[in-house]
Amino acid sequence: MKSIRFSSFLFVGVLAVFFATTAMACTPLGVGAKASVDGSVMVSHTCDGWYDHRIKIVPGGEHKPGEMVEIYNILCYDTRPDRPLKKVGEIPQAEKTYTYFHIGYPFMNDQQLMMGEFTWSGRDELGSPEGLFYIENLEDLGLARAATAREAITVMGELAEKYGYADGGETLVIGDKKELWVFEVCGPGLWNRESGRPGAHWAAQRVPDDEVFVGANRARIGAMNFEDKENFMYSTDITKLPEQMGWWKPGTPFHFADIFNPEPYGYPYYQARREWRALNLVAPSQKFDVLGEYEHYPFSVKPDKKLRVKDIMDIYSDHLEGTDYDLTKDAASEPFGNPNRWPTPVSVRPEDRKGMDWERPIAMFRCSYSFVSQSRDWLPNPIGGVLWFGQDAPDTTVYVPIYCGVTELPKPWTTGKRAEFDRDSAWWAFNLVNNWANLRWDAMYKVIREKKAEFENEFFSMQSEVEENALARYKEDPAKAVAYLTKYTNDNLNKVEKGWWNFAFHLIGKFYDGGIISEEGKMTSPGYPAGYLKKVGFGDLTIRDLELKKVQETKK
């Protein structure tokens, strides 16, 4: 998920060190229509790091000749005072655009088109300081100009080739009402618009309808079939530079990931651990082995059972529980089973472990937002497209349904500071709960999960009724359905925002100073686990001094 500006090859050269110390990353999944319980195409994303959490609805419409679209870098950092936006150019506006939802990494439009994102950096040699676009620019333009996944891939690919791609390697999981695709893009190398060469390398592969895709910060498209136009799309002259550079020989498989992302960043299992875990959660019968950074899992797999939205949400709450890597059971989790591990710069790591890091779970405290979307071809667009959105960490958030046809959203979800505590921002309510839980994870996490489920279970139980009511209104007048779903969405967002602030302050009043306040107002102190007390030498000095005293008295 880290957007990188390739301003020079010197900068690119230190990329591996940069990622080793500050890497922030995502874990998107995609579910084909025949792999989901209800026939939805599902896309999901965890936006792990300090990225713009504010949802902005960008209206579509008809545009006059001569209108231009301003391009800014780097949009995903728009809440960071130390990363001001920079206008880098303009391109002609399309004749017609769709309404879409902008956020750190734009994720939905009113045609039920959905996108999730992750970064994989790629080869140093592909950096292109002359390129115009970052991945979030392409997402904005793709969502504004396309109604299907194939159209979006075509739009983004053509624009990247024409105007140049400036960032490191990126992957998008793209779903529409029928199909699920994976789109991967990286730079062209030294390039400018006058060169006559395409300004990006990109490829896309369709996920089979009955399968599930998972990716985690390394390119995932393998051997490409250039003859299979139904399931593969790709950039102009995609083989030319790899052949010239000796990365690929004609007559051998053109393995996109091996060619363009041969050395994934991070410690050896930074990507693989999450892929392994997610694949084993959706298809446990296949018993996937733990692989390292240079080995590849299947592009997609058939799940053991068809998946629900809640199943993906549960995967996003995973801390490797029940495995050898369980972050709630190792020494660093003590004494209260806390799975969170703060970033640890290389400079403070043991000398013989500079290239190591904490185990990387799917659920991350530093997440800005996450979502699970549904696109459904049997329902009109304003009703069929719904994105279940959660602010901050996925394990302690509440996922609220946002329908793709809504015309407005409440202010606490569309604004908000991040460099200082902002009581007017919904994001801070969720961040406060997640941070407070670190004081006593074993006690608070259970309470948080129960409260989270109260809201989400209500939304799930109401979904069919709400959509039936919306459909009835749609048949009368589509505008009535849009108004109804806008009100429903806003009511839920307001209820959750207010409810989670109240819940945050409830936790502060219930859990403090190592104690827990009962409903009767009595404080109990559960203390520490006995095993932990023994491990840290609880009472050792007292025992030592008592024994010393006994020896001294014996000598008298």
N, C-alpha and C positions, 0 to 999 in steps of 0.2 A: 503494500500500500503506500510506500514512500515515493512521492513524486520527486524526481531528480532533474535539475537543469544541467545539461551537458554544456557548460560554457568553455571548457577546455579539456584536453586529454589529461593534463596534470590533475585536474579535479577528478576526472573519472578514475584515474589511477589509484586514488585513495578511497575509492568507493567501498571496497571490501572491508577496510578498517572502520569506515563510518558505519556500515551496516552492523558490524560485529559489536559495536558499542551502543547504537541507538535504533536498531532496526524496529520498525513498527509495521505490522503486517495483518493480513486479513485471511479469512477462511470461507470463501463462497461455496455454496452447493447449488446444483440444479437438478430438478426432478422432471422427467418426461411425463407426458399426459397419462400414459399407460402404467406408469410407476407410482402414481398418486391414487389415493383412495377414491377421490371424487372426479378424477379426470382433469384436474387442474395441471397446467404447466407451472412449476414453482421455481423461483429464483430466490436466493438468499445471500446475505453479505454481513460480515462483521467488519466495521470500519475502525480498526485498532490503532489508535494514536490520536494526536491532537489535530483533528480535522473539523471543518465547518459542520456543525450539528443542526443548523437552522434550515428548515424546509421553506422554500420559496416557490410559489406557483407562478410560472411564466406563461402568460396567455398566448395562445396561438391565434392565427388569423390570416387574412389576405394581405399581401405586401406589394407595394408599388415598385416599378422598375427604378433602379438607382439606390434603393435602400441598402444599407450596409449593416453588418454585424460586427461589433467591436470584439476583439479577442484579447483577453487578459490572462497573464500568468502570475502567480499560480493560484487558481481559484480555490482549490481544496483547503488552502491555509487562511481563508478569509477572516477567521476569528483570531488570528495571531498577530499582535501588534508588531512583532519583529520580522514579519514576512509580508510587507505591503504589496498589494496587487500592482502589476505593471502592465500597461497597455502595450501590446507588441504588434498590433496590426488590425486590419479590417478585411472582411470578405463579403461578397455580395450576398444579400438576403435571398432566401428561397421565395418563390411566388406564394406558396402556402406553407404554414407551419401548424403543428399541433401544440396544444397546451401540455406542458411538461413540468415536472417537479425537480427543481434544482436543490442540491445539498452538496456536501463535500465532494461526493461522487454521485452525480445525478442518477436517479433510479427508476423513474416511471413517467409515462405519458398517458394521455386520455384515450389511447387506442389499445390499452392493456399491454404495452411494450415495457418490459422490465430489464434492468441491468444491475449486475453485481460485479465487483472489481477486486483484483489483487495485482501486486507488483512483483516482477522477477528480475529487474535490473538489466541483465543481458551483457553482451560483450562490450568492452571498452571501445573497440574499433567502430561501433555503430553509433556513437554519439554524434549529434548533429546540432551545433549551436545555431544554425540558420533556420532550423525548423520552427514552425509557428505554433504547433499544437502540443498540449499535454493531453493525457487521457480524458480528464474531466471536460476539456473543450470538445473533444470528439463525442463524448457522451451527450453533452448539451445539444450539439448539432444533430446527432443521430436521433435523439428523442424528439427533437423539434421537427425533423424532416422525414421520419419514417413511421410506418404503421406496423411493420412486421420485422422480425429478426433479420431476415435476408435483406430487406431494404436497408435496415440500419447498418449492416455490415458493408453493403455496397456504398452507402453514403459516407461512412467513416473512412473506409478504405480509399475511396477516390479523393476525398479531401486531404487525407494524410499524404497520399502520393503527390498531389498537386502543390500543397503548401508546406509540406515537411513536418515530420514528427520529431519533437525536440527532447522527449523524455526517455527514460530507461524502458525496459521491456514491461509490458502490461498485458493482463488478461481480463476479458469481460465475459461473464456468463449472461447470455441474452435469451430471454424467453418471450414469446408472444402467445396468442390464443391456441396455437397448434404445435409450434416447434420450439426446441431448445437447442441453442448453439453456443459454441465457445469461440471467441475471437481473440487472437493474440497479435500484438503489434510491437515493433521496435524500430529504431532509427535506421537511416540509410547509410550511415558513415558520412565522411566528408561530402557535403552536398550543398547546392544552392539552386534556386529556381531556374537559373539560366543553364544548368548543367544538362538538361534534357533527360535526366534520369528520374525515376520515381523517388519521392521523398520519404518512403517508408517501406519496410518489409512487414507483411501481415499475412495471416492465414486464419481460416475459420473451419471448424468441423462440427457437423451436426451430431447431437447426442441422440442415440436411438430412443424412441418414444417410451420403451419399457425399461429404461435404465436411468441411473443416477450418476452425476458428475460431482467430483470434489477437487478443489485445487487449493494450494497453500504456498504461494510465493516462489514457485518455479514453473516454467513453461510446461504445459501438459499435452500439447498436440504432438503426437509421435510421427510415425511414417505416414506420409501423405500419398493419396491416390489422385494424381492429377487428372485422371480420366473420369473420375466419379464426380460429376458436376452437381449431383443431387445432394451429396454429403460433404463436399469440400469446396471452399472458395479461397482465393489467394491473390497476392499482389502481382503486378506486372514485373516480369524478369526476376522472379523470386529466387531462381537458382543461379543467376549470373554472378553476383558478388561472392556467394559461398564457394562457387567453383574457382573464381579468380584467387580467392584467399586461401584455397586449399582446405576449406572446412568440409567440402563435400566432393565426391567423385561421381561423375555420370555413370549410371549403371548400378549404383548402390541406392538403398532406400534413402529418401529425403526425409530425415527425421527432424522435424522442426525444432523440438526442444533441444536435442543434442547439438544442432547446428548453431542456434541463436542464443541458447542459454546453457552452455556446457558446464558452467561452474556456479551453481546456485549459491547465494550468499548465506551467511549465518553459520552457526555451529553444525556439525554433520547431520543432525536430525531435526533441524529447525523447521523444515517443510514436511519431511517425511513422517514425523511423529503425528502431526495433525491429520494428514491424509490416511495414514494407517488406522488411526483411531476412528475417524468418520466412516471409513469403508467397513471396518469391523462392526460398527454400530448399525449400519444399514444392511449389511450382508454377513452376519456372524458365521453362517455356515461355511463361508469360503475361507475362513481362518487365515487372513492375510498375514504374511510375515512382516517383521520390522525390517525396513529397507533404509539404506543410507541416502545421501544427497545426490548420488550419481545414478541411482537405480530408479526405474519407473514402475509405478502401479498401472493397471489397465486404465485406459482413457475414461471408461465408464463401466459400471457394473449393474447387474440386475439385483434389486433389493430382495431380501428374503420374504418380505411382505410389503404391500403397498403402503406408502407413507402419507401421513397427515401433516398439516401445518405444525401441530404441536410436537410431532416427532423431530422436526428440524429445530424447533425452539429448544427441545431437550438436549439435542446434540450441541447446541450453542452454549449450554450451561455446563458442559463437561470439563472436569479437571483431571481426567485420566483415572477416575475412580475405578477401583477393582482390578487395576492392572499393576504390573511391576513398577510403573511410573507414577502411581497415585500421589498427587500433590497434597492430598489431605492426610497422608499417612507417613510421609518421610520426616526426617529430623528437622528440616527447615520449616515444617508446618507446625511444630510444637510451640506452645503447649496446647493450642486450641484448634488444631486441624485447619489452619488457614492456608489456602492454596495459592495466595497471591505472593509473587516474588518481584521485588522492585528491580529496575534495571541496574546492572552491575558493570560499570566501565571496565575495560580491559586493564587499565592502570592499577586497579585494586584487586584483580584476580591473582591467585597463586601463580608463581612463575611457571610451573609446569602445566598450567591449565588456562593459558591465555586464550586459546581457541575454543574453550568450552563455554557453556552457558547453562542457565537454569533450564529444566525441561519446559517445553512450550506447549501449553494446553490450548484448546479451542476457546474457552472462556477467558477473557482478559479484562483486568481491572481498568486498563487504559483505553478501552473501546469508547469511541465517541457516540456511535449508534449502531444498531443492527436491524435487520428486517427479514421477513419471509413473505414472499408475494405469491399471489394466485392469479393466473390468467385463464379465463374459461370461455370457450367458444360458443357455448349454448346460451349465454346471457349477453344482453346489450352491453356495449363498452362501459358506460358509467357504472354499471352494476357488476359486471364480470371481473373487472380488474380491482383487486384489493391488496393493499400492502400493509402487513402487520408490522408496525414500527415501534422500536424501543430505544429510548435514550440511554446513553452510558453503557455500563457493563451488561452483557446479555444474561448473566446468571442472577442479577438483582434488579432487572428492569421489568416493566410491564409492557407487553406488546398490545398496541391499540390499532384496530383496523382503520385504514385510511383508503377510501374508495377513489379510484382514478378519475372520476368525473367531478369531484368536489371543486368548488370555486373559491373557497377561502378556508383559512385555518386560524386557530387562536394565536394571539400575539406571543404567549410564552413559548410556543413551539416554532416560531418564525424569527425570533430575535434572541439576543442574549450574549453577554460577555463571557469570555473564558479566562482572561488573564486576571480576573478578580471575581470574588463571590457575587453572584447576581441573583437576588431574591425574585426577580421578575422572569427568570428563565426556568423552564421545566427541567432542562438538563441538570441544573444544580441540585434539584431535589433528589434525583436518582444518584448523582455522584456523592451527595452527602450520605445517603443510606449505604452505598457501597463502602465508602471510607469508614464510616462509623462501625460497620460490621467487623472491621479488622481488629477492633478492641477485644471482641469475644466471639469469633466466628462460629464456634460450635453451638453457642446458644442463639445468636442472632440470625444466622443463616436459615435455620428452620422456620423462624417467625417470618422472615422476609419471604421465603418461598410460599408460605401459606397465604400471606397477604397478596402476593403476586398472583397466585392461583385464583383468589376471589374475583379479581377483576377479569382475568383472562377467561375463566370458566363462564362468566356471565356473557362475555362477548361471543364466545363459541356457541353458547346455548341460544343466543338471540340471532345468530347469523342467518339461518334459514328463514325465519319469520321476517326479519328486516328486508331480506332480498326479495321475498315474495311480495311484501308491501311496495317495495320500490318498483318491481316489475309491473304490478297493477297500475301504478302511477305512470310508468313509462308508456304503457299502452294508451293511456289517455293523452299524455303529453310528456315527451322526454324531459322537458324543463322541470316538470313536477318531481320526477324521480331524482334529478340532480339536486333540487332544493331539499328534498327529503333526506338524501344521503349526506348532503353537506351539513345539515342540522344534526343528524345522527353522529357523524364523525366528530363535529365540533363539540357536541355535548359530551361524548366519551373522552375526548382529549382534555376538556375542562375538568371533568370529574376525576380523571386520573391525576392531572397536575395538582389540583387542590388536595386530593386524597393522599398523594405521595408526600407532599410537604407535611401534611398532618402526621403521616406515618413516620417521617423522618424525625420530627420533634417528639413523637411518642417513644421512639427508640432511644433518643437522647435522655429522656426522662426515666426510662425503664432500665437502661444498662449504663451504669457509670461507676467509677471508683472500684471496679472489680466486682460489683454487686448487681443483683437483679431485684427490682422493686415488684412486689406482688400486687395483685389487684386490691388487696386490703391495705396497701401502703407500707408493708414490711419489707425491709431489705434482707436478702439472703446472700451469702458469699460462697459460691460453689468451689472456690479455690482452684487448685491445679491438679491434673491427673497424678496419681501416686508414682507411676513409672517416670514421669517427667521430674517430679520432686527428687527422686532417688538419683536420676541421671545428673541433675545440676547440683547435687551435694546438699540438699535440704537438711539442715541440722548438723552437718559434718563438723563445723567449727565448734558448736556447742559440745558435741561428743568428744572432740579432741581436748577441749579445755577441761571438761569434767574428768576425763581420764588423766590429764596432766595434774589436775588438782589432787586426785586420788593418789597418784604416785608421790607427789610432794608431801601429802599428809602421812603416807606410809614411812617416809624417810625421817619424819620428826621423832 
